[in-house]
């Protein structure tokens, strides 16, 4: 009776065993760590911090042991979802596969330490260095404090918000609501109309202008204090 019971229990346990190898969490962690190292080789850790997590890793790779993983290399540029090439050994043969990891990035940047409004001039006392989240490949924040000092904000920013290059300009030469000389030059003839600036603008920036005399709206390029060159009539 006992041998029959042993045979029955043996069959039950053999059926309960998994049909495929269990995915190896140690391998996944090992790959993520090597991937992070490959990124940090290209970026200064004093300026960037990265947090990586798995987005897509083939099951065949996760079934292998960490010691079979030979290399993990960055493929292309760092973005929110970044590709890596993994070289590993499978059955005594080298295999190469592409994986995708989610990369969260922080960058140490000069940012406003208080709310700053559009048109305000930036001074060093307005800024402090902080680690802030950025989108690699999409954001283009100003990285140096000296590039911001004395510049004018084009839009309102909150404390700790990164400042993009497109959000700053040199000090305005024309202020919204002020009179501006709109200069027309054609065929050697120059005409100057005194109009009203509808936008503030720095040197070589296009601004909207309204002229009561002609009752027309114009687009003008700022060329000096209170002066703009006609670009087109709306």
C-alpha positions in Angstrom: 0.0 0.0 0.0 2.9 2.4 0.9 4.7 2.0 -2.5 1.4 2.9 -4.3 1.0 6.1 -2.1 4.6 7.1 -2.9 4.1 6.7 -6.6 0.9 8.8 -6.4 2.7 11.6 -4.5 5.6 11.6 -6.9 3.2 12.1 -9.9 1.4 15.0 -8.1 4.7 16.8 -7.4 6.0 16.2 -10.9 2.9 17.8 -12.4 3.2 20.8 -10.0 6.7 21.7 -11.2 6.9 24.7 -13.6 7.2 23.8 -17.2 9.8 26.6 -17.9 12.6 28.2 -15.9 11.5 31.0 -13.5 12.3 34.5 -14.5 15.4 35.7 -12.7 14.9 39.0 -10.8 18.6 39.1 -10.0 19.3 39.2 -13.8 16.9 42.0 -14.3 18.5 44.0 -11.5 22.0 43.3 -12.8 21.0 44.5 -16.3 19.5 47.7 -15.0 22.6 48.4 -12.9 24.9 47.8 -16.0 22.6 50.0 -18.1 22.8 52.8 -15.5 26.6 52.6 -15.6 26.6 52.9 -19.4 24.6 56.1 -19.2 26.7 57.6 -16.4 29.8 57.1 -18.4 28.5 59.7 -20.8 27.0 62.2 -18.4 28.6 64.1 -15.5 27.1 62.7 -12.2 27.6 66.2 -10.7 25.0 67.5 -13.2 22.7 64.5 -13.9 21.0 61.8 -11.9 19.2 58.8 -13.4 16.7 56.3 -12.2 16.1 53.3 -14.4 13.3 50.7 -14.5 12.4 47.9 -16.8 9.9 48.6 -19.6 10.6 45.7 -21.9 13.1 42.9 -21.5 12.7 39.6 -23.4 11.8 36.6 -21.2 14.6 34.5 -22.8 17.1 37.0 -21.4 15.6 37.1 -17.9 15.8 33.3 -17.7 19.6 33.4 -17.9 21.8 34.0 -14.8 23.6 37.3 -14.2 27.0 35.8 -14.9 25.9 35.0 -18.5 25.4 38.7 -19.2 28.5 40.0 -20.9 27.7 43.7 -21.6 24.9 46.3 -21.6 25.4 49.3 -23.8 23.4 52.4 -24.6 21.8 52.3 -28.0 21.1 55.8 -29.4 20.3 58.8 -27.2 18.9 58.9 -23.7 15.1 59.6 -23.7 12.2 58.7 -21.4 12.2 55.2 -23.0 15.7 54.3 -23.9 17.1 51.3 -25.9 20.1 49.2 -24.8 22.0 46.4 -26.5 22.6 43.4 -24.3 25.2 40.7 -25.1 24.8 37.4 -23.2 25.7 33.7 -23.4 23.0 31.2 -24.3 24.0 27.5 -24.6 27.7 28.4 -25.0 26.8 30.8 -27.9 26.8 34.6 -27.7 23.4 36.2 -28.2 22.5 39.9 -28.6 19.2 41.4 -27.9 17.7 44.9 -27.6 15.8 45.9 -24.4 14.0 49.1 -23.5 14.2 50.8 -20.1 12.4 53.8 -18.6 14.8 56.5 -17.7 13.8 59.2 -15.2 16.3 62.1 -15.2 17.1 64.9 -12.8 19.4 67.7 -13.7 21.1 70.2 -11.3 20.0 73.6 -12.7 19.8 77.3 -11.8 16.1 77.9 -11.2 13.9 80.7 -9.7 13.7 80.6 -5.9 10.5 82.6 -6.1 7.7 83.3 -8.6 8.9 85.5 -11.5 6.6 87.2 -13.9 6.9 87.8 -17.7 9.1 90.8 -18.5 11.0 90.6 -15.2 14.8 90.9 -15.4 16.7 88.0 -13.9 19.4 88.6 -11.3 21.7 86.2 -9.5 19.8 86.6 -6.2 16.6 85.3 -7.9 18.2 81.9 -8.6 19.3 78.9 -6.7 20.7 75.5 -7.7 18.3 72.5 -7.4 17.8 69.0 -8.7 14.8 69.1 -11.0 13.1 66.5 -13.3 13.9 67.0 -17.0 12.9 65.2 -20.2 16.0 64.2 -22.0 15.9 64.8 -25.7 13.0 67.3 -25.4 13.8 69.9 -22.8 16.6 72.5 -23.4 17.1 74.2 -20.0 19.7 76.9 -19.4 22.5 75.2 -17.5 24.7 78.1 -16.5 23.8 80.9 -14.1 25.8 83.5 -16.0 23.6 82.9 -19.1 20.6 84.0 -17.1 21.9 87.0 -15.2 20.5 90.2 -16.8 18.1 88.4 -19.2 14.4 89.1 -19.4 11.7 86.4 -18.9 9.3 85.9 -21.7 6.8 84.1 -19.5 5.9 83.7 -15.8 7.7 80.9 -14.0 7.1 79.3 -10.6 9.8 78.5 -8.0 12.0 75.5 -9.0 10.8 75.5 -12.6 13.6 75.0 -15.2 14.2 78.0 -17.5 14.3 77.1 -21.2 16.4 79.0 -23.7 13.3 80.0 -25.5 11.9 81.6 -22.4 14.6 84.3 -22.0 15.7 87.2 -24.1 18.0 90.2 -23.8 16.4 93.3 -22.1 13.4 94.7 -24.0 14.1 97.7 -26.2 10.4 98.2 -26.8 7.8 97.8 -24.1 4.1 96.9 -24.8 1.9 100.0 -24.8 4.8 102.4 -25.6 5.1 104.4 -28.8 7.4 102.9 -31.4 8.7 104.3 -34.7 7.8 101.8 -37.4 10.2 102.2 -40.3 9.2 101.4 -43.9 12.0 101.2 -46.5 11.4 100.4 -50.1 13.0 101.5 -53.4 15.3 103.9 -51.5 12.3 105.7 -49.8 11.9 105.6 -46.1 8.7 106.3 -44.2 8.4 106.4 -40.4 5.0 106.0 -38.6 4.6 106.6 -34.9 2.6 103.6 -33.7 1.8 101.6 -30.5 3.7 98.5 -29.6 1.3 95.7 -28.6 4.1 93.4 -27.4 7.4 93.9 -25.6 10.5 93.0 -27.6 14.3 92.6 -27.5 16.7 93.3 -30.3 15.8 91.4 -33.6 12.5 90.1 -32.1 9.2 90.4 -34.0 6.4 92.2 -32.2 2.8 93.2 -33.0 2.3 96.9 -33.7 -0.9 99.0 -34.2 -1.0 102.3 -35.9 -4.0 104.6 -35.2 -3.1 106.8 -38.2 -3.6 104.0 -40.7 -5.8 101.8 -38.5 -3.7 98.8 -39.5 -1.8 96.1 -37.6 1.8 95.4 -38.5 4.5 92.9 -37.6 7.8 94.7 -36.9 11.3 93.6 -36.1 12.9 95.5 -33.1 16.1 97.3 -34.2 16.7 99.7 -31.4 15.1 101.5 -28.4 11.5 102.5 -29.6 12.2 101.5 -33.2 11.1 98.6 -35.4 11.4 97.7 -39.1 8.2 96.8 -40.9 7.9 93.1 -41.8 4.3 92.7 -43.0 0.9 94.2 -42.7 -1.9 92.1 -41.2 
